[in-house]
Amino acid sequence: MYRAVTRKIEVTVTPRFVSERSSPTNGYYFWSYTIDIANHGSETVQLKTRHWRITDALGRLQEVKGPGVVGEEPTLKPGESFEYTSGVPLPTPSGFMEGSYGMIGDDGKPFDIEIPAFSLDAPAGARTIN
């Protein structure tokens, strides 16, 4: 598990290699990742945007920006959390992801929170590339 805290908002990430959705012989490796966002602060916040930086084992960077996560823009009151699972394919058996969420606080002012960098590593048996 990977963890980052920004302005008392904790983001934890748990990645998992999904062998049944991967095809190493075709250069296709798939991971799911579960993210939990917990509001340990005293103000209500809303997640409005996401910005991902996804890097494969060859150093190729892909950026993904957009509204919300999994079609939602969750609002978190103090003490509340939101969990979701998504996925990412790579053409290499390893890589990493990092990013940020764009949030809005009670005062209407936007701010970013960190998504911790996390590693995507296929097990040794799934690393065969023809």
C-alpha positions as CSV (number, residue, x, y, z in Angstrom):
1,M,0.0,0.0,0.0
2,Y,1.2,3.5,-0.8
3,R,0.1,6.6,1.1
4,A,0.2,10.4,0.9
5,V,-1.4,13.1,3.1
6,T,-2.1,16.6,1.9
7,R,-4.1,19.1,4.0
8,K,-5.3,16.3,6.2
9,I,-6.7,14.3,3.3
10,E,-5.1,10.9,3.1
11,V,-4.8,9.0,-0.2
12,T,-3.9,5.3,-0.1
13,V,-3.3,3.2,-3.2
14,T,-3.3,-0.6,-3.4
15,P,-2.2,-1.9,-6.9
16,R,-2.7,-5.4,-8.1
17,F,-1.5,-7.2,-11.3
18,V,-4.5,-8.7,-13.2
19,S,-3.1,-11.8,-15.0
20,E,-6.5,-12.8,-16.4
21,R,-6.7,-9.4,-18.3
22,S,-3.1,-9.4,-19.4
23,S,-1.4,-10.9,-22.4
24,P,2.4,-10.8,-22.0
25,T,3.0,-12.4,-25.4
26,N,1.1,-9.5,-27.0
27,G,2.9,-6.9,-24.8
28,Y,-0.2,-6.1,-22.8
29,Y,0.0,-5.9,-19.0
30,F,-3.0,-4.9,-16.9
31,W,-3.2,-3.7,-13.3
32,S,-6.1,-2.7,-11.1
33,Y,-5.7,-0.2,-8.3
34,T,-7.9,0.6,-5.4
35,I,-7.8,4.1,-4.0
36,D,-9.1,5.3,-0.7
37,I,-9.5,9.0,0.0
38,A,-10.1,9.9,3.6
39,N,-10.9,13.3,4.9
40,H,-9.1,13.7,8.3
41,G,-9.6,17.5,8.3
42,S,-12.2,19.8,9.6
43,E,-13.7,21.1,6.4
44,T,-15.9,19.4,3.7
45,V,-14.1,18.9,0.4
46,Q,-15.1,17.8,-3.0
47,L,-13.0,16.0,-5.6
48,K,-13.4,17.7,-9.0
49,T,-10.5,16.6,-11.2
50,R,-7.8,14.0,-11.6
51,H,-4.3,14.2,-13.2
52,W,-2.4,11.0,-13.7
53,R,1.2,10.6,-14.9
54,I,1.7,7.0,-16.0
55,T,5.3,5.9,-17.0
56,D,6.1,2.5,-18.5
57,A,9.4,0.6,-18.1
58,L,10.9,2.4,-21.2
59,G,10.3,5.8,-19.7
60,R,7.3,6.7,-21.9
61,L,5.0,9.1,-20.2
62,Q,1.2,9.2,-20.6
63,E,-0.8,11.9,-18.9
64,V,-4.5,11.6,-18.2
65,K,-6.6,14.5,-17.0
66,G,-10.3,14.7,-16.5
67,P,-13.3,15.4,-14.3
68,G,-13.8,13.3,-11.2
69,V,-13.0,9.6,-10.7
70,V,-15.0,6.7,-12.1
71,G,-17.8,9.1,-13.2
72,E,-18.1,10.7,-9.8
73,E,-17.1,13.9,-8.0
74,P,-17.4,12.8,-4.4
75,T,-17.9,15.2,-1.5
76,L,-16.2,14.2,1.7
77,K,-17.3,15.6,5.1
78,P,-14.9,15.5,8.0
79,G,-14.3,11.9,8.9
80,E,-15.7,10.5,5.6
81,S,-13.9,8.5,3.0
82,F,-14.4,7.4,-0.6
83,E,-13.0,4.3,-2.2
84,Y,-12.9,3.3,-5.8
85,T,-11.1,0.8,-8.1
86,S,-9.9,1.5,-11.6
87,G,-7.3,0.0,-13.9
88,V,-4.5,0.7,-16.3
89,P,-2.8,-1.2,-19.1
90,L,0.9,-0.9,-20.0
91,P,2.9,-2.3,-22.9
92,T,5.7,-3.2,-20.5
93,P,5.8,-5.6,-17.5
94,S,6.5,-2.7,-15.1
95,G,6.0,1.0,-14.6
96,F,4.6,3.5,-12.1
97,M,1.9,6.0,-11.7
98,E,1.5,9.2,-9.7
99,G,-0.7,12.3,-9.8
100,S,-3.0,14.6,-8.1
101,Y,-6.7,15.3,-7.4
102,G,-8.1,18.8,-7.8
103,M,-10.3,19.5,-4.8
104,I,-12.5,22.4,-3.7
105,G,-12.9,23.3,0.0
106,D,-15.7,24.9,2.0
107,D,-14.4,28.3,1.0
108,G,-14.8,27.5,-2.8
109,K,-11.0,27.7,-3.4
110,P,-9.4,25.0,-5.4
111,F,-6.4,23.1,-4.2
112,D,-4.5,19.9,-5.3
113,I,-3.8,16.8,-3.2
114,E,-1.1,14.3,-3.9
115,I,-1.7,10.8,-5.2
116,P,1.4,8.9,-4.0
117,A,3.7,7.4,-6.7
118,F,3.1,3.6,-6.8
119,S,4.8,0.8,-8.6
120,L,3.2,-1.5,-11.2
121,D,5.2,-4.7,-11.3
122,A,4.1,-7.9,-13.1
123,P,5.2,-11.2,-11.3
124,A,8.3,-12.8,-12.8
125,G,6.2,-15.5,-14.5
126,A,4.2,-12.9,-16.5
127,R,7.2,-11.1,-17.8
128,T,7.9,-13.3,-20.9
129,I,7.9,-11.2,-24.0
130,N,8.1,-12.9,-27.4
